[in-house]
């Protein structure tokens, strides 16, 4: 394990130390005026166990295979277990953190890349379906997502993380109603210096897809893309989205057209998949070369 940042001493009397951090937190809390009650519960989202319905949902789900959260947690868990195990024995009863239900696509844990993707698809689909059932009809459901890893597939460059996640959104009966690129990463962070790292996160604004959503043909879908994508791409450019994030951002408007229909039928009457929509030649009427020229 290699860290990409330095930790300051907690007693250094400088930025990041204990006193400075607590002082900053205290100043923020002094300005807060809570007017209601709040609570925290740990639940399994994929098991449809939301205790209150309807609810407004805003979530930041796992990013495919980008981070192995449970493996990362073990680095800290084994030391916390040594120091706090006798104080909170129920919290530290295991030798390592549980990993079986962690919703990330880790090939070494599921027997291969295909099996890991299947596990992620099933789990994310169940979680989004549960959220769709618990969410309100009037308010949107917002999902934060960002993914950089690309792979070369038939017909163009696709993102396995994006395709799997967006397929789960569609399978969960959700419509992509809007996409908001939000700059969430510092350009000066170590991983972002001289690299092709993502600069933005994409917030998908989703709503429940009506039960009577229509089915359209591939030709109708392409016509809708030609009409709706140009102004959407212009809006994304005006928002300041950089070249690294442009292709990922453009997926949102395209998925908005795709997901508001029950199905998009191919020429052989089979249902078009999200992976097909992700291909540059389908996603935008400009094609991959034209899309590259549109980036700032």
The 8 nearest C-alpha neighbors of each residue, nearest first, counted from 0:
[[1, 2, 71, 74, 3, 70, 73, 67],
 [0, 2, 3, 4, 5, 71, 74, 190],
 [3, 1, 4, 0, 5, 6, 189, 190],
 [4, 2, 189, 1, 190, 5, 188, 0],
 [3, 5, 2, 6, 189, 188, 190, 1],
 [4, 6, 7, 3, 2, 8, 189, 15],
 [7, 5, 8, 4, 15, 9, 16, 2],
 [8, 6, 15, 9, 5, 16, 11, 14],
 [7, 9, 11, 10, 16, 6, 15, 17],
 [8, 10, 16, 17, 11, 7, 15, 12],
 [11, 9, 8, 16, 12, 17, 18, 13],
 [10, 12, 8, 13, 9, 16, 7, 14],
 [13, 11, 10, 16, 19, 18, 14, 9],
 [14, 12, 11, 16, 15, 19, 10, 7],
 [13, 15, 16, 19, 12, 20, 7, 11],
 [14, 16, 20, 13, 7, 19, 17, 9],
 [17, 15, 9, 19, 10, 14, 13, 18],
 [16, 18, 9, 20, 19, 21, 10, 15],
 [19, 17, 21, 20, 16, 22, 12, 10],
 [20, 18, 22, 21, 16, 17, 23, 14],
 [19, 21, 23, 17, 22, 18, 15, 16],
 [22, 20, 24, 18, 23, 19, 25, 17],
 [21, 23, 25, 19, 20, 24, 18, 26],
 [24, 22, 20, 26, 21, 25, 19, 27],
 [23, 25, 21, 27, 22, 26, 28, 20],
 [24, 26, 22, 28, 27, 23, 21, 29],
 [27, 25, 29, 23, 24, 28, 22, 30],
 [26, 28, 24, 25, 29, 30, 23, 31],
 [27, 29, 25, 31, 30, 26, 24, 32],
 [30, 28, 26, 27, 31, 25, 32, 24],
 [31, 29, 28, 27, 32, 26, 25, 33],
 [32, 30, 28, 29, 33, 27, 26, 34],
 [31, 33, 34, 30, 29, 28, 35, 27],
 [34, 32, 35, 31, 36, 37, 30, 28],
 [33, 35, 32, 36, 31, 37, 30, 38],
 [36, 34, 33, 37, 32, 38, 31, 39],
 [35, 37, 38, 34, 33, 39, 32, 40],
 [38, 36, 35, 39, 33, 34, 40, 51],
 [37, 39, 40, 36, 41, 35, 50, 51],
 [38, 40, 41, 37, 42, 36, 50, 49],
 [39, 41, 42, 38, 50, 49, 43, 37],
 [40, 42, 39, 43, 44, 49, 48, 38],
 [43, 41, 44, 40, 48, 49, 46, 45],
 [42, 44, 45, 46, 48, 41, 47, 126],
 [43, 45, 126, 46, 47, 42, 48, 129],
 [126, 44, 46, 125, 47, 43, 129, 122],
 [47, 45, 48, 44, 43, 129, 126, 125],
 [48, 46, 129, 45, 44, 49, 126, 130],
 [47, 49, 46, 50, 44, 43, 42, 45],
 [48, 50, 51, 47, 133, 52, 44, 42],
 [49, 51, 48, 52, 42, 47, 40, 133],
 [52, 50, 49, 53, 54, 133, 48, 134],
 [53, 51, 54, 133, 50, 134, 49, 135],
 [52, 54, 135, 134, 133, 51, 55, 132],
 [55, 53, 134, 52, 135, 133, 56, 51],
 [54, 56, 134, 135, 140, 138, 57, 53],
 [57, 55, 140, 54, 58, 141, 134, 130],
 [58, 56, 141, 142, 140, 55, 59, 143],
 [59, 57, 142, 60, 143, 56, 141, 140],
 [58, 60, 143, 142, 144, 61, 57, 141],
 [59, 61, 58, 62, 143, 144, 142, 123],
 [62, 60, 63, 103, 102, 59, 66, 65],
 [61, 63, 65, 64, 60, 146, 160, 66],
 [62, 64, 103, 160, 104, 65, 61, 119],
 [65, 63, 104, 103, 66, 105, 62, 67],
 [64, 66, 62, 63, 67, 146, 103, 61],
 [67, 65, 68, 64, 62, 103, 61, 63],
 [68, 66, 70, 69, 71, 64, 65, 103],
 [67, 69, 71, 70, 66, 72, 101, 103],
 [70, 68, 72, 71, 67, 98, 96, 73],
 [71, 69, 73, 72, 67, 68, 74, 96],
 [70, 72, 68, 69, 73, 74, 67, 75],
 [73, 71, 69, 74, 70, 75, 76, 68],
 [72, 74, 76, 75, 70, 71, 95, 77],
 [73, 75, 72, 71, 76, 77, 70, 78],
 [76, 74, 73, 72, 78, 77, 79, 71],
 [77, 75, 73, 79, 78, 74, 80, 72],
 [76, 78, 80, 79, 75, 73, 74, 81],
 [79, 77, 81, 80, 76, 75, 82, 74],
 [80, 78, 76, 82, 81, 77, 83, 75],
 [79, 81, 84, 77, 78, 83, 82, 91],
 [82, 80, 78, 79, 84, 83, 77, 85],
 [81, 83, 79, 80, 84, 78, 85, 86],
 [84, 82, 86, 80, 85, 79, 81, 87],
 [83, 85, 80, 88, 87, 91, 86, 81],
 [86, 84, 88, 83, 87, 82, 80, 81],
 [85, 87, 83, 84, 88, 82, 89, 90],
 [88, 86, 84, 89, 90, 85, 83, 91],
 [89, 87, 84, 91, 85, 90, 92, 86],
 [88, 90, 92, 91, 87, 84, 93, 86],
 [91, 89, 88, 87, 92, 84, 93, 80],
 [92, 90, 88, 84, 93, 89, 80, 87],
 [91, 93, 89, 88, 90, 94, 84, 80],
 [94, 92, 95, 91, 96, 97, 90, 89],
 [93, 95, 92, 96, 77, 91, 80, 76],
 [96, 94, 93, 73, 97, 77, 76, 91],
 [95, 97, 73, 69, 98, 93, 72, 94],
 [98, 96, 99, 95, 69, 100, 101, 93],
 [97, 99, 101, 100, 69, 96, 70, 95],
 [98, 100, 101, 97, 108, 102, 109, 69],
 [101, 99, 98, 102, 97, 122, 103, 43],
 [102, 100, 98, 99, 103, 69, 97, 68],
 [101, 103, 119, 100, 122, 61, 104, 123],
 [104, 102, 63, 64, 101, 105, 119, 61],
 [105, 103, 115, 64, 63, 119, 116, 106],
 [104, 106, 108, 115, 107, 64, 103, 109],
 [107, 105, 111, 112, 115, 109, 108, 110],
 [108, 106, 105, 110, 109, 111, 112, 115],
 [107, 109, 106, 105, 110, 115, 111, 104],
 [110, 108, 115, 106, 114, 107, 111, 105],
 [111, 109, 107, 106, 108, 114, 115, 112],
 [110, 112, 106, 114, 113, 109, 115, 107],
 [111, 113, 106, 115, 114, 116, 110, 105],
 [114, 112, 116, 115, 111, 117, 106, 110],
 [115, 113, 117, 111, 116, 112, 109, 118],
 [114, 116, 104, 118, 112, 106, 109, 117],
 [115, 117, 119, 113, 118, 114, 104, 120],
 [118, 116, 114, 120, 115, 119, 121, 113],
 [119, 117, 115, 121, 116, 120, 122, 114],
 [118, 120, 116, 122, 117, 104, 121, 123],
 [121, 119, 117, 123, 118, 122, 124, 163],
 [122, 120, 124, 118, 119, 123, 117, 125],
 [121, 123, 125, 119, 124, 120, 118, 126],
 [122, 124, 126, 120, 125, 121, 119, 167],
 [125, 123, 167, 121, 127, 122, 126, 171],
 [124, 126, 45, 128, 122, 123, 127, 129],
 [45, 125, 127, 123, 129, 44, 124, 128],
 [128, 126, 130, 124, 129, 171, 125, 131],
 [129, 127, 171, 131, 125, 130, 126, 124],
 [130, 128, 47, 126, 132, 127, 131, 125],
 [129, 131, 127, 133, 132, 128, 134, 126],
 [130, 132, 128, 134, 129, 133, 127, 207],
 [131, 133, 129, 130, 134, 128, 47, 135],
 [132, 134, 130, 53, 131, 52, 54, 129],
 [135, 133, 54, 53, 131, 55, 132, 130],
 [134, 136, 53, 137, 138, 54, 55, 133],
 [135, 137, 138, 134, 207, 206, 139, 53],
 [136, 138, 135, 139, 206, 134, 207, 55],
 [137, 139, 135, 136, 55, 140, 206, 134],
 [140, 138, 206, 205, 204, 141, 137, 55],
 [139, 141, 205, 56, 204, 57, 206, 55],
 [142, 140, 204, 57, 203, 205, 139, 202],
 [141, 143, 58, 203, 202, 59, 57, 144],
 [144, 142, 202, 59, 201, 58, 203, 200],
 [143, 145, 201, 200, 202, 142, 59, 146],
 [146, 144, 200, 201, 147, 143, 62, 199],
 [145, 147, 148, 160, 62, 161, 144, 197],
 [146, 148, 149, 197, 145, 196, 158, 244],
 [149, 147, 146, 158, 150, 160, 159, 65],
 [150, 148, 158, 157, 147, 159, 156, 151],
 [149, 151, 157, 156, 158, 152, 159, 148],
 [152, 150, 156, 155, 157, 149, 153, 154],
 [153, 151, 155, 156, 154, 150, 157, 278],
 [154, 152, 155, 151, 156, 278, 157, 275],
 [153, 155, 152, 278, 156, 280, 279, 151],
 [156, 154, 278, 152, 153, 151, 279, 157],
 [155, 157, 151, 152, 150, 278, 149, 158],
 [158, 156, 150, 149, 277, 151, 278, 159],
 [157, 159, 149, 161, 160, 150, 162, 148],
 [160, 158, 162, 161, 163, 157, 149, 150],
 [159, 161, 63, 163, 158, 162, 164, 146],
 [162, 160, 164, 158, 163, 159, 165, 146],
 [161, 163, 159, 165, 274, 164, 160, 273],
 [164, 162, 166, 160, 161, 165, 120, 159],
 [163, 165, 167, 161, 166, 162, 160, 168],
 [164, 166, 168, 167, 162, 163, 161, 169],
 [167, 165, 169, 163, 168, 164, 273, 162],
 [166, 168, 124, 170, 164, 165, 169, 123],
 [169, 167, 165, 171, 166, 170, 173, 164],
 [168, 170, 166, 171, 172, 167, 173, 258],
 [171, 169, 167, 172, 168, 166, 124, 173],
 [170, 172, 128, 168, 169, 127, 173, 124],
 [173, 171, 208, 169, 170, 207, 168, 174],
 [172, 174, 207, 208, 171, 206, 169, 168],
 [173, 175, 258, 259, 206, 205, 208, 176],
 [176, 174, 255, 205, 177, 204, 258, 254],
 [177, 175, 205, 204, 174, 255, 206, 178],
 [176, 178, 204, 175, 203, 179, 252, 255],
 [177, 179, 203, 251, 202, 204, 201, 180],
 [178, 180, 202, 201, 181, 203, 177, 204],
 [181, 179, 201, 200, 199, 202, 178, 182],
 [182, 180, 200, 199, 183, 179, 201, 202],
 [183, 181, 199, 184, 198, 200, 180, 185],
 [182, 184, 199, 181, 200, 185, 198, 180],
 [185, 183, 198, 182, 186, 199, 197, 188],
 [186, 184, 187, 188, 183, 198, 191, 182],
 [185, 187, 188, 191, 184, 192, 198, 189],
 [188, 186, 185, 192, 189, 191, 190, 184],
 [189, 187, 191, 185, 186, 190, 192, 184],
 [188, 190, 191, 192, 3, 187, 4, 186],
 [189, 191, 188, 192, 3, 194, 196, 193],
 [190, 192, 188, 196, 189, 194, 186, 193],
 [193, 191, 194, 189, 190, 187, 188, 186],
 [192, 194, 191, 195, 190, 196, 189, 187],
 [195, 193, 191, 196, 192, 190, 197, 189],
 [194, 196, 243, 197, 191, 193, 147, 192],
 [197, 195, 191, 194, 198, 190, 147, 243],
 [196, 198, 199, 243, 244, 147, 195, 146],
 [197, 199, 184, 182, 196, 244, 183, 186],
 [200, 198, 182, 181, 183, 197, 180, 184],
 [199, 201, 145, 181, 180, 144, 183, 182],
 [200, 202, 180, 144, 179, 143, 145, 181],
 [201, 203, 143, 179, 142, 178, 144, 180],
 [204, 202, 178, 142, 141, 177, 205, 201],
 [203, 205, 141, 177, 176, 175, 140, 178],
 [206, 204, 175, 140, 176, 174, 139, 141],
 [207, 205, 139, 174, 173, 140, 208, 176],
 [206, 208, 173, 174, 172, 209, 131, 136],
 [207, 209, 173, 174, 172, 206, 259, 210],
 [210, 208, 212, 211, 207, 172, 259, 261],
 [209, 211, 212, 208, 261, 172, 207, 213],
 [210, 212, 209, 213, 261, 208, 260, 214],
 [211, 213, 261, 260, 209, 210, 259, 208],
 [214, 212, 260, 261, 211, 215, 262, 259],
 [213, 215, 262, 261, 260, 263, 212, 216],
 [216, 214, 263, 219, 264, 213, 262, 217],
 [217, 215, 264, 219, 263, 218, 220, 265],
 [216, 218, 220, 265, 219, 264, 263, 221],
 [217, 219, 221, 220, 216, 222, 215, 265],
 [220, 218, 222, 216, 217, 221, 215, 223],
 [219, 221, 217, 223, 218, 222, 216, 224],
 [222, 220, 224, 218, 223, 219, 217, 225],
 [221, 223, 219, 225, 220, 224, 218, 226],
 [222, 224, 226, 220, 221, 225, 227, 219],
 [223, 225, 221, 227, 228, 226, 222, 220],
 [226, 224, 222, 223, 284, 227, 228, 221],
 [225, 227, 223, 224, 228, 222, 229, 230],
 [226, 228, 224, 225, 229, 223, 230, 231],
 [227, 229, 231, 224, 230, 225, 232, 226],
 [230, 228, 232, 231, 227, 233, 226, 225],
 [231, 229, 233, 232, 228, 234, 227, 226],
 [230, 232, 228, 234, 229, 233, 235, 252],
 [233, 231, 235, 229, 234, 230, 228, 236],
 [232, 234, 230, 236, 231, 235, 237, 229],
 [233, 235, 237, 231, 232, 236, 230, 238],
 [236, 234, 232, 238, 233, 237, 240, 231],
 [235, 237, 233, 238, 239, 234, 240, 232],
 [238, 236, 234, 239, 235, 233, 240, 232],
 [239, 237, 235, 236, 240, 234, 180, 233],
 [240, 238, 237, 236, 241, 235, 295, 180],
 [239, 241, 236, 238, 245, 244, 235, 242],
 [240, 242, 243, 244, 245, 239, 295, 294],
 [243, 241, 245, 294, 244, 295, 240, 246],
 [244, 242, 241, 245, 197, 195, 196, 198],
 [243, 245, 247, 242, 241, 246, 248, 197],
 [246, 244, 248, 242, 247, 243, 241, 240],
 [247, 245, 249, 248, 244, 250, 243, 242],
 [246, 248, 244, 245, 250, 249, 251, 146],
 [249, 247, 245, 250, 246, 251, 244, 201],
 [248, 250, 246, 251, 247, 252, 245, 232],
 [249, 251, 253, 248, 247, 252, 254, 246],
 [250, 252, 254, 249, 253, 178, 248, 255],
 [253, 251, 255, 254, 250, 249, 231, 228],
 [254, 252, 250, 255, 251, 256, 282, 257],
 [255, 253, 257, 251, 256, 252, 258, 250],
 [254, 256, 175, 252, 253, 258, 257, 176],
 [255, 257, 254, 253, 258, 259, 252, 224],
 [256, 258, 254, 255, 259, 260, 253, 263],
 [259, 257, 174, 260, 255, 254, 256, 169],
 [260, 258, 174, 257, 256, 255, 208, 261],
 [261, 259, 213, 212, 258, 262, 214, 257],
 [260, 262, 212, 214, 213, 259, 263, 258],
 [263, 261, 214, 260, 270, 264, 215, 271],
 [262, 264, 215, 216, 271, 270, 217, 214],
 [265, 263, 216, 270, 268, 269, 217, 271],
 [264, 266, 268, 269, 217, 267, 271, 270],
 [265, 267, 268, 264, 217, 269, 216, 218],
 [266, 268, 265, 269, 264, 270, 271, 217],
 [269, 267, 264, 265, 266, 270, 216, 263],
 [270, 268, 265, 264, 267, 271, 266, 263],
 [271, 269, 264, 263, 265, 262, 272, 268],
 [270, 272, 263, 264, 265, 269, 275, 273],
 [273, 271, 275, 274, 270, 276, 166, 263],
 [272, 274, 276, 275, 166, 162, 277, 165],
 [275, 273, 277, 272, 276, 162, 278, 157],
 [274, 276, 273, 272, 277, 278, 271, 281],
 [275, 277, 273, 282, 274, 278, 281, 272],
 [278, 276, 274, 275, 282, 157, 273, 279],
 [277, 279, 281, 276, 275, 155, 280, 282],
 [280, 278, 287, 282, 281, 286, 283, 277],
 [279, 281, 286, 278, 282, 283, 287, 284],
 [282, 280, 279, 278, 276, 283, 284, 277],
 [283, 281, 279, 276, 277, 280, 278, 253],
 [282, 284, 285, 281, 286, 280, 279, 224],
 [283, 285, 286, 225, 280, 281, 282, 224],
 [284, 286, 289, 283, 290, 287, 288, 280],
 [287, 285, 280, 289, 284, 279, 288, 283],
 [286, 288, 279, 290, 289, 291, 280, 285],
 [289, 287, 291, 290, 286, 292, 285, 279],
 [288, 290, 285, 292, 291, 286, 287, 293],
 [289, 291, 287, 293, 292, 288, 285, 286],
 [290, 292, 288, 289, 293, 294, 287, 242],
 [293, 291, 289, 290, 294, 288, 295, 287],
 [292, 294, 290, 291, 295, 289, 236, 232],
 [293, 295, 242, 292, 291, 245, 290, 241],
 [294, 242, 241, 293, 236, 292, 240, 239]]
